[in-house]
Amino acid sequence: QEQLPAASDAELRGLDGQIAARSAQLQALQQSCRHLEAELKDLNGSMTTPEMSREIEALRKDCASYVEKLERIKSATNHVTPEEKEKVCREQQLFRREWRRRKRMATELLDAILEGYPKSKKQFFEEVGIETDEDHGVALPA
């Protein structure tokens, strides 16, 4: 640097101005670059036109099959009327109530017998041949 002539204050201010202008230009270019990189990332993550066409075709096929299935369901003649459904629900309630009542009566009767029986409840059931709901994994519906 000693070999170079000394710069005047005007030249230094001019160089400082150029540095500031170039720094601002650099900042603008870097920001533009980041924006373009983000746009490139979005474009790379999105589907291409042929992929999109295949996806649309697959969705159309799915839609057509669902429409066909809906039409089959709508045209079916074996619909259950609300009256029939209500009747079945009432019958199920009646049968469930009867099941509970009969199970309770049988349990009370067996408990009364077991009070005077010398062996265990399990042995009594085996001797008499009684099978319970629990033996078959059956539970009363709620």
Residue pairs with C-beta under 8 A, 6 or more apart in sequence:
7 15
47 55
92 141
96 140
96 141
99 140
100 140
103 133
103 140
110 121
110 124
110 130
113 124
114 121
114 124
117 124
119 127
124 130
125 131
125 132
133 139
133 140
